[in-house]
């Protein structure tokens, strides 16, 4: 056998919290050989996964997946050169089909899978009789739904004078207590870390968006959940015309409900999927609005961490606001779903690399990737067939993405500027708002 000059690769596997060495394997590592060794040692079918530098978990389903992951491990885990660490999970006993063959998720027009509790005021007998069936139909509650007898804990909206930091606002705000009594709830869709519902307050008629984060068994009483609740109660002090407002959160059995401002026109991701890429004038206008929102957050020491078209929501007047800021990382930590495959396209190299210090410049990179999506209809590197390949492109070939031929030099320069590496070479939001021609002021833009 002729040697290819590559050192053998030591494979370590973790199963049920315990790690053990599977063996030394010649390179390039063969998936069929790896699978045979796993069957021989463990005597059962196992899912093989790899933890990416950014913390997401990538399943290994093909030889190409394995090749890409070996390359990423060599590039980003230099302290363990020559070693590949894999995670193993037992296959479900009834898993008879691959993930690709599972039926699609229910469409967004279906009614919610859970009822949000209703706290009722006293009404006449005829009023109760006439409204009961329609309310149950809208909320997806059965006639005998005992959950309606639960009481919604009051939640507290807050206002603050502009220019104050979060801590001072949270301590000093004149807050009025409002009890929420939800009359109607409809399912809007699946977000990054939970399902989103449109709910109407029975007392005021005000509409809210409610994100429901399913909690895993380890996080129900964890410090992470308490930290998230505290963080959202601080974030509710944030008010800005380019930012979707948080109102409060409440914990229920096995889930956390986060109350936010409702935006009637859905996300720009939804808009682009329905109508195609934006023209450059519209892209410039929306990017300016998002950058103004980022400047506001950054000036208050808040990093968004998840800028993408799906988190840019449109109102009925053609303006957009940034959503899901600040708390995304904590929600990922406590939720039952840890997949970030929809977000990896927008991640900065420093976030993917797991650098200890992540600053505001990571949001600038993500906005550059979002502008690519505005102009092409897809995020950069969408041609890659798995998240591991996307990571490899971002780390080693960030310029390998497609742009429409008609894109202007100004648009191309803006994206290149957002993708500057290292992060220290990337301008901040204020500098870009002041100086870059891709971001001309709008009629309602503040002076910079």
Buried (B, 14 or more C-beta within 10 A) or exposed (E): EEEEEEEEBBBBBBBEEEEEEBBEBBBEBEBEEBBEBBEEBBEEEBBBBBBBBBBBBBBBBEBBBBBBBBBBBBBBBEEEEEBBBBBBBEEEEEEEEEEEEEEEEEEBEEBBEBBBBBBEEEEEEEEEEEBEEEBBEBBBBEEEBEBBEBEBBEBEBBEBEEEBEBEEBBEEBEEEEBEBBBBBBBBBBEBBBBBBBBBBBBBEEBBBBBBBBBBEEEBBEBEBBEBBBEBBBBBBBBBBEBBBBBBBBBBBEBBBBBBBBBBEBBBBBBBBEEEEBBEBEBBBBBBBBBBBBBBBBBBBEBBBBBBBBBBBBBBEEEBBBBBBBBBBBBBBBBBBBEBBEBBBBBBBBBBBBEBEEBBBBBBBBBBBBBBBBBBBBBBBBBEBEBBBBBBBBBBEEBEEBEBEEEBEEBBEEBBEBBBBEEBEEBBBBBBBBEEBEBBEEEEEBEEB
